[in-house]
Amino acid sequence: MVQNPLYTTSVCSLLTYGCESWTLTDRVMRKLNNVNSLMLSSITGRLIQEEARSTTSSFDLVRHIRIRRFRWLGEILRMHSDRLIFKSTVFQYENNNLGSLTMDVPQHNNLIHLIQLARDKTHWKSLEANIPSHLRR
């Protein structure tokens, strides 16, 4: 983890503003990893390549974003089904859009089962551990 919390609280929070609405394709995740590695290397003095690997990176920005989006997805799935954001998320889910907010949904049988999983906040939070790193090994 980055020794200076200023990076995660200031730089990353500005960089990731609105990330819940982004389409996280592989290309976008690679670009985010690249810029994160570049910034971290200037802070830590390590090589950019070291900061780009899952075994040596100081902070996995892409995983941080994916967890943040997963938490937001849980909030949405706990909302009333009449809400526009709920309907929009269901549309993404049904169309299986690449890189959408629903990209990290846990194993489930159908939408109703997924909503039931989200309603158990403790269990939903525990599922964050299953969100993979996008960093190179």
C-alpha positions as CSV (number, residue, x, y, z in Angstrom):
1,M,0.0,0.0,0.0
2,V,1.1,3.5,-0.7
3,Q,2.9,5.0,2.3
4,N,1.4,8.4,1.7
5,P,-2.4,8.3,2.2
6,L,-2.5,11.6,0.3
7,Y,-2.3,9.7,-3.0
8,T,-5.3,7.5,-2.3
9,T,-7.4,10.1,-0.7
10,S,-6.7,13.1,-3.0
11,V,-5.3,11.9,-6.3
12,C,-7.3,8.7,-6.6
13,S,-10.5,10.2,-5.4
14,L,-10.3,12.9,-8.1
15,L,-9.1,10.5,-10.7
16,T,-12.0,8.0,-10.1
17,Y,-14.8,10.6,-9.7
18,G,-17.9,9.1,-11.4
19,C,-16.2,5.7,-12.0
20,E,-19.5,3.9,-11.2
21,S,-20.8,5.0,-14.6
22,W,-17.7,4.1,-16.6
23,T,-17.6,1.2,-19.0
24,L,-14.6,-0.7,-17.7
25,T,-13.3,-2.5,-20.8
26,D,-9.9,-4.2,-20.8
27,R,-8.5,-1.2,-22.7
28,V,-9.8,1.3,-20.1
29,M,-8.5,-0.9,-17.2
30,R,-5.0,-1.1,-18.9
31,K,-4.9,2.7,-19.3
32,L,-5.9,3.2,-15.7
33,N,-3.2,0.8,-14.6
34,N,-0.7,2.6,-16.7
35,V,-1.4,6.0,-15.3
36,N,-1.6,4.6,-11.8
37,S,1.8,2.9,-12.3
38,L,3.3,6.1,-13.7
39,M,2.1,8.2,-10.7
40,L,3.1,5.7,-8.1
41,S,6.6,5.3,-9.6
42,S,7.2,9.0,-9.2
43,I,6.0,8.8,-5.6
44,T,7.8,5.6,-4.6
45,G,10.9,5.8,-6.8
46,R,10.2,2.3,-8.0
47,L,10.1,1.3,-11.7
48,I,6.9,1.8,-13.6
49,Q,6.9,-1.9,-14.4
50,E,7.1,-2.8,-10.7
51,E,4.1,-0.7,-10.0
52,A,2.2,-2.3,-12.8
53,R,2.4,-5.9,-11.4
54,S,0.0,-7.4,-8.9
55,T,2.9,-8.8,-6.8
56,T,4.8,-5.5,-6.5
57,S,2.3,-2.7,-6.9
58,S,1.8,-0.2,-4.1
59,F,-1.9,0.3,-4.9
60,D,-4.2,-1.5,-7.3
61,L,-6.3,1.3,-8.6
62,V,-8.4,-0.8,-11.0
63,R,-9.4,-3.2,-8.2
64,H,-10.2,-0.3,-6.0
65,I,-12.5,1.1,-8.7
66,R,-14.1,-2.3,-9.3
67,I,-14.8,-2.7,-5.5
68,R,-16.3,0.8,-5.4
69,R,-18.6,-0.1,-8.4
70,F,-19.5,-3.4,-6.7
71,R,-20.6,-1.6,-3.6
72,W,-22.7,0.9,-5.6
73,L,-24.3,-2.1,-7.5
74,G,-25.3,-3.5,-4.1
75,E,-26.9,-0.2,-3.1
76,I,-28.8,-0.1,-6.4
77,L,-30.0,-3.6,-6.1
78,R,-31.4,-2.8,-2.6
79,M,-33.4,0.1,-4.0
80,H,-37.1,0.0,-4.9
81,S,-37.6,-1.5,-8.4
82,D,-39.5,1.6,-9.6
83,R,-36.3,3.8,-9.4
84,L,-34.9,4.7,-12.7
85,I,-31.3,3.8,-11.7
86,F,-32.6,0.3,-10.7
87,K,-34.3,-0.1,-14.1
88,S,-31.1,1.1,-15.9
89,T,-29.0,-1.4,-14.0
90,V,-31.4,-4.2,-14.7
91,F,-31.1,-3.2,-18.4
92,Q,-27.3,-3.5,-18.2
93,Y,-27.6,-6.8,-16.4
94,E,-30.0,-8.3,-19.0
95,N,-27.9,-7.1,-22.0
96,N,-24.7,-8.2,-20.4
97,N,-22.9,-5.1,-21.6
98,L,-19.1,-5.6,-21.5
99,G,-17.5,-3.6,-18.7
100,S,-20.9,-2.5,-17.3
101,L,-21.6,-2.0,-13.6
102,T,-22.7,-5.6,-13.4
103,M,-19.4,-7.0,-14.6
104,D,-18.4,-8.3,-11.2
105,V,-21.7,-9.9,-10.1
106,P,-21.2,-13.0,-7.9
107,Q,-22.4,-16.4,-8.9
108,H,-26.2,-16.4,-9.0
109,N,-29.2,-18.1,-10.7
110,N,-31.2,-15.1,-11.9
111,L,-31.8,-11.4,-11.2
112,I,-34.1,-12.2,-8.2
113,H,-31.3,-14.3,-6.6
114,L,-28.8,-11.5,-7.3
115,I,-31.1,-9.0,-5.5
116,Q,-31.4,-11.4,-2.6
117,L,-27.6,-11.6,-2.3
118,A,-27.4,-7.8,-2.3
119,R,-29.9,-7.5,0.4
120,D,-27.6,-9.4,2.8
121,K,-25.2,-6.5,3.3
122,T,-22.7,-8.5,5.3
123,H,-22.5,-11.3,2.7
124,W,-22.4,-8.8,-0.1
125,K,-19.4,-7.0,1.5
126,S,-17.6,-10.4,2.0
127,L,-17.9,-10.9,-1.8
128,E,-15.6,-8.0,-2.5
129,A,-12.7,-10.3,-1.8
130,N,-13.6,-12.2,-4.9
131,I,-13.1,-9.2,-7.2
132,P,-10.0,-9.9,-9.2
133,S,-7.0,-7.7,-9.8
134,H,-6.5,-6.6,-13.3
135,L,-2.8,-6.1,-12.8
136,R,-0.2,-8.2,-14.7
137,R,1.4,-11.0,-12.7
